[in-house]
Each structure stands twice: as structure tokens, then as C-alpha cells.
Amino acid sequence: MIPLLLLLATAGLMEAARSFTPLTGEYGTELAFGFLLLAAYFMGQLVSKAGLPRLTGYLIAGVLAGPAVLELVTHDMAGSLRVVNGVASCILGLVAGSELNLKKVRPLLPTLRGLMIFAVIGGIVLLGGVLFAIRPLIPLFDGMTFGQSVAVCGLLAVALIPQSPAVVMAVLAETKADGPLSQTMLATVVVADLVVIVCYAIASAAAGAVIGGSVDVLSTIGSVSWELLGSMAFGVVIGMLIGAFLRTVKEGASMFALLICVVVAEVGGRVHLDPLVVMLAAGIWLENFSRANSHDLLHSFESAQLPVFLVWFALAGLKLDLKQLWITLIPVLIIVVARGGAFYLGSKVAMSKDAPSPAVANNAWIGLVPQAGLSLALIVLIQKTFPSFGGAAAVIMLSVLGVNQLVSPILLRRALIKTGEAGKKSATDFAPHTHGRRAASLPGTH
């Protein structure tokens, strides 16, 4: 009851501030940050009492506070907080990369290969077929020929299939999960991005040839490759830099790493690098190749990440437009179910011959469900490259992404609790429980 009252009081104060204060420039930015910080925290506390992940509460807070519902946070205010998104992505990537031990991942390579072929590539084929079948429900296909419809369905299927390492990392951090399933999920979503980049280059070139759009194949391949491969290369350099600092200076390492995160978040977007991938690669380097001891640094990051993540997921919730979702509800739900079903069937086929542990075989597909960064990047790219249908396609794809963002943390948390991996990692709380309860006492773990 108390979190609900505090949430309502925070919303009331925000509305009062908007009524009496011109929310422009730095004032609007500071007010939006403070409000989202408090609203997401209290909403996280509220939903946790119902056994849901706190991340879901953070997302719901963003949806309710956004322009589509209460309009307590405007588009301009959200845009001014983009650096928060970048810094949060960097911290997530650095911490998660340090958890991706290549020696532990090596035995999973056959599983990863099967998931890429049957769940990711197979999922693109299946999702493209579903999109083609429900064309009458989606106005953007009106007036398209058979060949054009096939090409566009393939392109949209590729843009809808990507995963979200950020959401997977955050759920693993919140539940303090560790084990074969956690490692498989984390490795899968990282490798899947590489596969999707290649598939998008092919699908975009095919759609351009059929529809007649101005698609420069080499430019498209170069752009998406630079964002992923360039980010990985730059991340290795960042990992070397942090490792050198840890070996030589040592004092103030956490502040130095945080400064690096801010710089990467600010500069990365300007040169078309993905901050999440950059710091993920840096974390992998520190864990697997550097001689520096990074455990104390990463421990300090884990204890300080809550405020940034509260706002990061609240801002993600702002992107979900409930009005557009209602208008396109039927096709969106069909796509969401088809996408999840494709991952489920693909993972079953992938593991039918070379089955790992039952926990991985039955639940690995859930790690593929979340959507975020790469999907958003491909949606923007489609809008720029194919203006004839890109805007209408973006409405559908953003709604699908929003639904998956709300549903996937719940599925992930339940899978980690069911398999007993939740609470196995001893670390500082991602989102501290009331009265100091540890992750081992999550609802459903007893």
C-alpha cells in the first residue's frame, strides 16, 4: 500500500511541477530524471509484491508516464535523457561481458549453432510466412504485388527477429542467476546479433531490388557491419585501456570506468557505434584475456547501477504507444505469438539430437524473446531506406517490440526460478528487496 501511495504522490507532484514551471532545457531534464527515478522505483516495488520482475514495473512506469497516457514526461524531455540510455547500456555491457567466460561457453557451441540455424534463421522464415498470411490485416501491404509483398515480409521478419542482450543481462542481474541456462541465454543473444546483421543486409538488398528503393547494398552492409564489428573492435581497445589502468593506477578504477562509459555513450552514437556492444566486448576482454583483476571494479558497478537502470527501463517504456497498440492489436498479437512460437519450435529442433541439460533444452528459447536495441536500429534504418512503407511498418514493429519488452522479463524470471539458477550468483543487489531480502528469497524459490 505504501509504494502505491508514494507513486501517486510522486505523480501528483510531477503534474504540479509541470503546471507551474516551464519545463525546458536543463530544468525539464532534471525533473524528468528525478520523476522517472522515483516512479520506476515505486512501481518496481509494487509489482514485485505480485511476484513480477521489478524490470516490468520500471517499464510500466514509463508507459504510464509517457506521452501516450499521462504525458508527465514529454518526447523532448525523454530525448534529453538519451545519455542515460547510453551510460546504462555501457554499464550493462561491461558487467555482462565480464560474466561471459569463453571456457564455459565453449561446450555450448553445438547448441549455439543449432539455435542460430533453427531458431533465428528458421524464425525469420516462419515469421515471414506469418506476415505474408496476415497481409489483409496490415494496411502497408495495400497495393503491393505478390513479389513486393514477399520481399517486404522477409525484410520485416528480419527486423522483428533480433533479441535484447540488455534485457537478458538485466534480468540475470536482478535475479542473480548463474548456471548453464544463464550462460546459454547470454551467449545466444550476443551471437544472434551477428547473424541478424548478415540476414538484414541480404533482405534489404532483395527488397530494394524488387520494390525499386534506393538501396546501396555495399553501403548497407558497411553500415550495419561497422555498427556491430566496429563496436566490437573498439570495445577490445576499451578493455585493454581499462585493464592497463587496473594494473598500473588501481585507485579510482570505478570512477575511471564510469567516465569511460559516459564517453562511449556520448561519442559512440555520433560515430554509429553501439555502446552496449562496445562495453560488452570490453567486459569479455577483461574476463578472458586481460591479466588485470577486474572483480572489485565490477562489484562496485553492480552496487551503483540501480538508479541508472531505473530510468533506462522507464525510458524504454515511454516508446510504447498504447493508442497505436490498440489500433493494431490483432496483427501485433499474432506476430508476438508467432515470433515466440518460432523460437520455441526452433530451439526444440536444435536440441533434439544434441540435447544439453533439461533446463537448457526446455527454456533456452525464452532468452530469445526480449527485443530492444538492434530492432530499434533496424526499424529506423527501414524508415530511412524505404520511405514508401517504412513509417507504417515502424508502427507495427514498435508495438511488437513494446509488448515483448513487457512480457519477456516475466518469462525470463520464471524460467530462472523454475530451473533453480536464480540466486546462485553472490553479488550486490541489482534492485534491493524490501527489508534486505536476498534474491534467494524471490517468490517461487521456496
N, C-alpha and C positions, 0 to 999 in steps of 0.2 A: 504493500500500500504506500509506504513512504517513497520508493522510487517513482511511483506514478504521480504522487503529489508534487515531488520535486520536478518531474518532467513537465507537468502542466504549468508550474510556477516559472520554469525557465522559458517556456514558450510564451507565456504572458509577458514576461519582462522583455523578450525579444520583440514582440509586437509593439509594446510601449516605446521601446528604443527606436523602432522604425517610424513611429508616428511623430516623434519629437526631434529626431536627429537626422540631418542629411547624410545618408549612408553612401558617401562617395570616397574614393581614394583609400588611404590607409585606414580611415575610421571604419569604413564598411568591411574591409578585410579583417581587421582585428575583431570586430563584433561578430562576423560570420564564423571566424575560427573559434572564438570563445563559446558561441552558442552551440555549434556543432560538437565541440568537445564535450560540453555538459549534456546536451540532448542525447548524443550517441551513448555516453556512459550510462545514463539513467535508463535508456531504452534497453541497453545490453543487460543491465541488472534485472530489468522487468521480464524480458523474455527468458532469461536463464532460470527463473523460477518455474517456468513451464517446461524446462528440460531442453530448451533450444540453445544453439550456439550463440554466444554474445555477438559474433560477427553478423548474424541475422538481425539482431537488434540494431547494430550500427547502420546497416543498410536500410532498415525500415525507418529509422530516424531521418536519414537522408531523403527517402521517398516522401515522407510526410512534410518535411520542412521545405522541400523544393518548390520550384515554380509551378509544378503541375497540381499541387494540393494546397498547402497553406501559404506558400510564397513568402516564407520568412527569410529564405535565402534566395537571392535572385541569381540569374545567369552571370551577371557581371561580378557579383561577389564570389561566386564559385570559381569563375575564371581567374580571379586574383589569388586564389589559393592553389593554383596548379603546382607551385613549388612544393607544397605539402605532399601532393601525389608523388612527385619525383623523389623526394627525400624518403618517404615511406617505402617506395619501391626499392630504393637503393639499400635501405636497412634490411628489408625482407630478403633481397637477393643475397646480400653479404652473409647474413645469418644462415639462410637455407643452403647456400653454396658450401658453407663450411660443414654442413651436415651430410653432404653428398660425397661419401667416401667411395672412391672408384674401386677399391678392393672388394667392398661389399656389393657394389653394383655389378661387377664382372660376372658372377654366377647367374645374374638375371638377364644377360644378353639374349639368350634364346627367347625368353619371354618378351623382352622389349621388341625384338624383331617381329615376332608374331603379332603383337599389339599394333605395331606400325602398319603392317600389311593388312590385317583383317579388321581391326577396329578403326584405325584412322583412314587409310585409303579406302577400305571397304565401306566405312561410314560415309565417306564422300559420295561414293557410287549410290548407296542406298538412299541417302538424304536427297541427292539429285533426282532420283526416281520419284520420291515422295513429293518434292516440289513440282515436278512435271505433272503429277497426278492431280494436285490441288490447284492447278493454274486458274480454274474458274473462280476461285476464292480470293485471288490476288490480282488487283486491277493493273499492276505494272505489266502484266503479260498481254493485256488487251491490244490487239492489232499486230502482235508478233507472229511471224511464220513458224512452222514446225521447227526448222533448223535454228532460228533465232531463240526460240523457247528452250531448246535443248542446251544451247551454248550458255544462256543466261542461268538456267538451272544449275549447270555444272559450276559456273562461277560463284553463284550464291552459296552452293553447298560447300565449296572450299572455304569461303569467308565465314560460314557458320560453324565449321568443324573445330577451329582452334580451341585450345584449353587455356587455363589460367594458372600458371605457376604461383602467382601472388596469393590466390585464394587457397590453394592447396598448402602452401607454406604457412599461411596464417592459421589455418585450422590445425595443422600439425603443431604449431607453436602454442595455440590456445589449449589444446588437449594434452600437450607434452607427450605426444605419441612417438614411438620408436619401434622398429621391427621390420620384417620383410615386406609387409604391405605398405608401410610408410615409405620405405626406400624405393619400392617399385613405383608407387604413385609419383613420387618426386622425380625420379629418373624418367618416367614415361612422359610427363608433361613437358620436360625440358627437351627431350629428343623429338617429340611430336611437333614442336615449333619448327624445327629444321625441315621436317617432311612437308608441313603445310606450306612453307615458303616456296619450295620447289613446285608443289602442286598448283599454287596460285599463279606462278609465272606461266605455267602451261595453260591453265584455264583462262587467264586473262588474254593471252595471245590468241587462243581459239575464239573467244568471244569477240575480240576486236576484228578478227578476220571475217567472221560471219555477220556481225552487226554493222561493221564498217566504221567502228570507232577509231579514234586516232591513238592506237596503242603502239608504242615503240617497244618491241619485245626486249631488245638489249637493254633499254633504259629501265624497263620494269624489273627485269632480272637483276640488273645492277643495283636498283634502289632497294629492293627487298633483301638482297644479299648483303648490301652494306649495313642495313639496319640490324641484321642478325649476326653475320660473320664479322663485320666491323666492330660491333659491340663486344663480341667475344674476344677479339684480338686486343681491343682497348682495355677490356676487363683484366686480361692477363697482365698487362703493363701496370694497371692499378694494383693488382695483387702483389706484384713484385715491389712496388713502391711502399705499400703498407707493410709488407714483410721486412723490407730493409729498415723501415722506421722502428719496427718492433725489435729488431736485432741490435740496433745501434742506440736510439734515443730512449725507448721504453717508456719514460714518463710522459703522461698526457696522450697515450695511444688512442684512447676512446675519443678524445676531442679531435685529434688529428683525423681519425677515420670518419667522424661525423662531418668534419669540414670537407673531406673528400666526397662524401655523399651529397652535400649541398652543391659542390662544384659540378659533379657529374649530373645531378638533376637539372641544373641551370644550363650547362653547356651542352649536355647530351642531346636534348631536344632540338637545339639550334643547329646541330650538325647531323641530325637524323640518326642518332644512336638511341637505343633503348636502355634507359637507366637500370631497369631490372636485370636485363641480360648482362650488362656491364659488370654490375656488382655480384651477380651470380657467378660469373666467370672468375672474378677476383676471389670470392669465397672458396671456390673449387681449387684454385691455385694455392691459397693459403693452407687448405686442409691436406692436399695431396702432394704438393711439390715444394712448398716453402719449408725452410728449416726454422722459421720463426714459430714461437709458441703463441698462438692466437686465441687460446681458450679464454683467458681473462678478458681480452678485448670483446669477444663475442658475448661473454656473460654480462658485461656491463651494457652492451647494446640491448640484450634481451630485457634487462630491468628498466630500460628507458624508452622502450618502443611503444608502450600503450598509448600515450597522448597522440602521437602521430598517426597510429593506425586507427584510432577512433575517428579522426577526421577523414582519413583516406577512404575508409569504407562508407562513411556518411556521404562523402562526395560521389562515390560510385552510385549510391542510391539516388542521388539527385538526377542522374541520367535517365532514370526510368520514368517515362511519361505515362501516367495511368490512363489519361484520356485516349491516347493513341493505342495503348494496350487494349482498352475496351473495344475500340473500333475494329481492331484486327485480332480479336481474342481467339476466334476459331482457328484460323490458319496458324497463329502463333503457337497455340497449344498442340496442334498436330505436329508442327515442326519440332517443338520441345520434346514431345514423346518419341517421335521418330529418331531424333538425334540420340537420346538416351538409349532407346532400343537398339540402335545400330552399334553403340559402344558395348552394350551387354552381349549381343549376339556375336560381335566380332571378337570380344575377349574370350567367350566360350569356345569359339572355333580355334583361336590362337593357342589356347591352353589344353585343347582336347588330347593332343599327343604328348606334349612336353609339359605336364602339369606340375607347377610348383606346389607350395603348401596350399591346403584348402582355403585358408584365409585370403591368400593372393588370388587364387583361381576364382573365388566367388565374389570378390569385392574390388579387384583392381580396376574394373570398368568405371567405378564411381569417381575415381580420380580424374577421369577424362571429361566429366560433366561440366565443371566450372568454366566460365568464359570471362574474359576481360581484355587485357592489353592488346594481343595480336589481332583479335576480332575487331576491336575498335580501329586499329590501324588499317586493316583491310577494308572496313566499311568506308572510312574516309577516302582511301585510295580509289574505291569503286565510284564514289560520288564525283571525284575529280576526273577520272578516266572515262566514265560512261554517264555523262550528264543527262542523257535521254531517259534513263531509268534509275540512275543511282540514288536520287533523292527518295523516290518511292520505296526502293529496296532498303534504304537505310532505316526507314520507319519500322519495317517488319523485323529487320535484323537486330535493331536496338531493343525492340520489345522482347525478342527471344533471349537476347543477352541478359536483359534485366530479370526475366523470370528465372533463368539458370543461376544468376547470382544470388537470388533469394532462396532458391531450393537447394542448391548444391552444398552449402555449408552444413545443412541439416543432415543430408545423406552421408556426407563425409564423416561427420562427428559420430553418427550412429554406427557406421561401419568400423571406425576405430575403437569404439567402446565395445562393440559386439565381438571383435577379434581379440580383445584384451590388450591392444597396443597403447591405448590411452593411459597416460600416467606413467609410462615406463621410463620416460626421459626425466632425469632430475635436473631441473633448471628453474630460474626465476620466473614467476607467473607472467604470462602474456597479458592476462586480464584477471587480476587477483579476485578470488572469491570472497564473498562476504564472510566476515569473522575469520579470515585467514585460512579457509578450507583449501586443501590442495587439489590438484587435478585428479588425483586418485579417487576423490570422493564425488566425482561427477555423477549426476543422476544416471542410474542404469549400470554403474560399475559394481554395484554390490550384488 
